[in-house]
Every structure is written in C-alpha cells, then in structure tokens.
Amino acid sequence: MKTLFRKFKDTGILVIGDLMVDQYIRGRVKRISPEAPVPVVEVTDENLLLGGAANVAHNILSLGGKVYVAGTVGRDESGKILVDKFSESGINTDGIVIDGDRPTTVKTRVIAHSQQVVRFDREVKADISHSTLSLILGYVKERLPEIKGIVISDYCKGLVTRALVKKVLELVGPRVFVSVDPKIGHFDYYKGVSLITPNINEASFGSGIDIIDGKTLIAAGNALLRKIRCRAVIITRGDEGMSLFERNGKIIHIPTCAREVYDVTGAGDTVIAALTLCRAAGAKLEDAAMIANYAAGIVVGEVGTATATQQDILKSMRTCTPVEKTKG
C-alpha cells in the first residue's frame, strides 16, 4: 500500500466534467414560520466548497496525486471563487474555460442540526458550445504527455456530451485509463471507456434491469459491460459496499467499511478519484476498488463534501472491519 501511495505524486490525472460550487448554510431551528408551515433556520455559519468534478479533483489532490482540470465556469463571483480555490490548492486552472453565456453551477444546502432542510440549485444544463468544446479538447491534447488517467465526471450540467467523450477517446487511445462517473440519460455516451461507476439506481436504468437482489445485480453488471463495451463496471451500493464486474467474467463483491453514514454527498466523487488514481498508478482493479471503498467509507462519516487522505485510508484499514451484506 505504501509503495503504491508513493507513486501517486508522479501519477497525473485529468478530470473533465461539470465544475460546481457547493454552498453550505448551517443553523438552528427553534420555531416554525408564522407565514408558512416551514422551519425558520437561524444561520450560524456558511462556507463554500468545491463540488462536482471540482470535488473529484480535490479528492485526487488530497490523496497525493497530480491533478489537472478541464471544465467551465461562468463570468461571475462563484466562478472566481472556484478558480481561486483551485489556485490556492496548487491545481492548475489553464483548462477552465470562462463562459459568459452560462453561470457557474452552485448547489446551496441549508443544514440544521446535522440534517439537510432544503437544497436549491443555480445552473444552466444546455450543452456547451462548439468553441468551448474545442478549447477543452485542445487542453486535453496539451496534457496528454503528463497524464496516465482521465476521470469524466458527468453531472448532466452540459459539459459532458456525446461529442466530448468520443473526441477524448480518439485523442487518448488505449494507453490512458478513462473512467466515468455516469448519470442517467447519458449511458450511450460512454461506449469504449475503461470503466464506469454507477450507483444502484443508475445501474438499473443503464442496464434496463431492476436491481432487487444478487441475481439481478449480476445480470445488470454484465449487461452494462456489454452495452458500454468497457473493461470493467463498479456498481456502488451504499451500505452494501460495491461490486466489481470485469470483462474477463470476474465478479467481486466488496463489503462496506463505513461505521456511520452522516452524508453521502460527494461519496461517488471520492470513489472515482481514488479508484482512477490507484489504477493509473499501477494497482489491480480489485485492489483499486478496495482502496476506493475505504476512502468512501471515510467521507460518508462527514457532513458535506469531504475528502480522504492516504493516512485516513491506512488508519481505516487498520481499525475498520468490513461487514458483508451482499445477498445472492
């Protein structure tokens, strides 16, 4: 493990996807509004965090990897904040396109007593323009000599299009490991990538098979392998861990290692970040999935988007015994 982790600093990963700002407004509820039957939240603090594809990049950085980012932000204060946060972290921002025709995506969550009360989003979901696509592809081509893996982080906000995925795969060829965190409605975009990491709902939709037990889980995983023509599929299953399906017919169920789940926000970002970094650094898929599972178990124990470090993972491996919940 430590030998693998030492390789991270020389393992370049490019994250392409929907960049977001996650805003958290925290407070206390002591009364119900007289205007409507809703709680009144007395705000105690608020903060802004990297979200979406930006959170994937932040996770790779926290794990010690070398990360590059390609995406868009608006010509607004939120976009400036996102770019500034990247710069402060030492992440190169040359691949971020400022698009004056669309705002920076911002998800605002109001939290009281560790519970999310409401979320509201500011976004435009239309596909990016041809000129923006050309700029992003130019950046991908420029970074090819420095990267060993690519994460396509799709949040259905317009950055990840069929044309983008096709052109990226044409540019990188088979030598670069390309993983996708998929979204419902876009599964036909991902044909030919190395790996996808759907959750149960996404896997059910993408495969056309309602996953209700072990038998349907296996059927869905194999159907996705055929449909996407990828090397592997990892279906994340919440408190039941994750299941790895490889093209050679190998299936591995990895049990959960989360002690308590407080917030699943960003867990998928952590999984694909850790998995891709480990695989690009030379780990077998099975080992990469195991490490990603431990990393996800760490971040769901925190409220809000969080990241895991190498030290966190090593500590969790020493102290957390996975609990097998797989049926069938």
N, C-alpha and C positions, 0 to 999 in steps of 0.2 A: 504494500500500500504506500509506504513512504517513498519507495523508489518511483512508483507511478506519479505520486504527487510532485516529486521533484521535476518531472518532465513538463508540468503544467506551464511553467514560466516561459517555456520555449514553444508552446503549442498555441498557434494563432487560430482564433475562431472568429468568423464574421457573422454577426447577427443582422439579418434582414427582416424587417417587419414593422408592425404598427407601433410607433413610439407613443407613449402616453405619460401623463402626469396623474398620479394617484393623490388626491387631496383627502386628508382625514380631519374631520372636525369632531372633537371629543367634548363630552359634557356630562351633566347630571340631569335626571328627570325628577322633579318634585311635585309636579302638578299637571293637569290636563288643561289644554287651552279652552277658554270660555267661548272661543269663536268656532271651534270645530272639535270633534272627539279625537284629538291627536295630542301626543305628549309635547310639552314645552321643554326643549333642551337648553339648559343653561351652559353656554360654551365655556370650557375651562382652558382648552388649548387647541391648536391646529397645526398640521405640518404637511409638507409636500414631499412625495417620494416618487422615485422612478417606477413607472408601471408598464405593462405590456411587454413589447420587445425590449424596451429600456430596462425593465427588471431582469430579463434574461441576461442582458449584457452585464448588469450589476452583479448577478449571481456568478457569472464566469469570472469576473474580476475578483470577487470575494473568495473564490476557490483558488485563486492564484494564477489564473490563465491570462493569456494575452488576447485582448478582445478588440474588435473593430465593429463599427455600427453603420448600417445604411438604412435610411428611412426619411420621413418628412416631419416637419413641424410647421406651424403657422407663423405668420409675421406678427406675433403677439407676445404678451408678457409671459404666458405659460411656456411658449416655445423657448423664450430667452432663459427662463428658469431651468428648463430641461437641459439645454445646451450647456449652461453654466455648471449644472450638477455633474455632467459628464466631464467637463474640463477640470473641475475641482478633483475629480476622482482619477484623473490622468488618462481618460479614454479619449482617443482621437475622434474629432467631430467632423472631419472632412467629408464623410459620407452622408451627412444630414443635409437634406435639401430644404430650404425655406420656401414654402409655397404660400403666397399671399392670397390665394383663392380658397383656402380651407383653414379652419382653425386647428390649433393643437388640441388633440383629444384629451379631455380632462374628465376623470371619474371622481366625483365627490361623494364620500361616505360620511354619514353622520352616525357617531357611535356614542352610546350612553350605557354606562355600567357594563362595559365589555361586549355589548350587543349592538349590532348594526340596526339603526332605526329606519334609515332610508338611504337610497343612493340615487344621484342624478348625474346624467352624462351630457357633456358638451362635445359634439362631434359632427363630422360630415363623412358619410360612408361611400360616397361616389368613388369610382376607380380613379387612381392617379392619372395625370395627363401623360401623353406620349413623351413630352420633353422631360418630365420628372423621371419617367421610366428610363429614358436614355442616360440621364445623369447617374442614376443608381447603378445601371449596368456598367457604365464606364468606371465607376468606383470599384465594383466587383472585379473587373478585369485588372485594374491597377493593383489590387491587393492580392491577387492570386498567388504570386511567389511567396507571400508571407503567411498563408493560411493552410491549415490541414483539415478544417471542418467548417461547415456553414449551418447555422440554425435559421430556418424560415419560421418566424413567429407570427402566425396568422390570427388576428382578432377581428377579421371581417370589417376593417375600417377603410379599405380601399387601396392599401399598399400592395397586398399580395393578390396578384391577378394571374390568370392562366398564362398570359404572355410573359410575365416576370419569371414564373417558375420554369417555363420552357427555356427561356433565354439563359437563365442562370445555369441550368443543367447542361446546356450546349457549351457554355463558357468553361465550366469546371471539368467536364468529362468524368471518368470513373475514379480518378485519383483522389478526389476530395469527398469526404463523408458529408452527406447532406441530410439533415434531419428536419422534420416538420412537426410543429405543434399545430394540429389541424383544427378546423372549425366546420360545423355543419353547413352544408351547401357548397363547399369548395373541394370535396374529396376527389372530384375528377380533375382538379388542377395538379395533383401531386404525383401523377404517374411517373415512375422512374427514379424517385428519390431513394435514398438509402434506408430511411426509417421514418415511421410516423408514430406519434404518441397520443392517441385519442383516449379520452375518458370513456366510461361505460356508455353514456348517452350518445357521444359522438361515434363510438364504435358501432353501436346498434344502428344508428342512422346510416353510417357509411357502408356498412355491410348488408343492410336490409334485413338483419336478423335481430329480433328482440332478445336481448341477453337477460335470461332469468335464472340460469343455473350453469353448472360446469360444462354441460354438453353444448349449450348454445353459445357459451363463451368461446369454446374451442372452435365451433363452427364459424363464428364471427371473425375470430383472429385469422383463420385460414382463408376465409372469403376476402378479407382485406389484403392479405398477401397477394392473392391472385389479381384482385381488382387494381391495386396500386402498382403491382409489379416491383415491389420493393424488396430489400434484403431481409427486413425484419419489421415487426409491429410490436409495440408495447402498449397494452391496454392498462391504464391506471384505474384502480378500482376502490379508491377511497380507503376505508378502514379494513379492506380485504387485501391491501397491497397492490401488486401489479403482476401482469402475466406477459411473458416474452414469447413471441412466436417467430421462429426463424425459417427462412426459405428451405432449409435442409430438412424440415419436419420436426425440429427440436422445439419442445414447448416446456417452459419453466415457469412455475408459479412462485412468486417472491412474496412472502408474508409481510404484513405491515410491521413497522417498528416505531410507530408514533405512540407515545404514552398517553397524551391527552390532546384532543383536537380543539383548538380555540378558534382558528380561522383558516380556511382553505385558500384564501386569496393568494394568488401567486405560486401555489404549490406546483402547478404544471410548468411554470417558468423555471422553477428550481430543478424539476425532473429533467427537462430537456437540456438545460445548461450543464448540469453535472454529467449527464449521460453522454452528450456530444463531446465535452472536454475529455472525459475519460477514454472514450473510443478513439478520438483523434490522437490522444497521447499513447495509444497502443494497447489499451485494455481490451480483453474479450468482451463481447456484447453482454454476456451473462454477468461478468464482474462489473461492467459499467452500469448495468441496470441495478445491481445490488447496491452500489455506492449511491446512485441516484435515489433509491428508495430510502436509504438512511438520511440523505440530505432533505428529502421531502418531509420525513418524519420530524425533523428539527424545525422546519419553518412553519408547519401547521400548529406548532405549540406556541406561536407568537400571534398577536393580533396585528393585522395589517400586513402589507408586503414585507417579507423578510428575506434574509439570505443566510446561507450556511458557509462555514469556513472549513478548511482541512482539519483544524483542531476539533471543531464541533463534531465532524464525522467520526474521527478516530475515538473521541470520547463516547459517542453514541454506540459505536461498535463494541466498546468495552463494557458498557453498562446496560444496553438495551437488548433484551432477548425477543426476537421477532415472534409474533403469535400467528400461527397458521389458521386462516378462517376459510380457505378455499373449499367449496363444495363441489362434488362431482369429479 
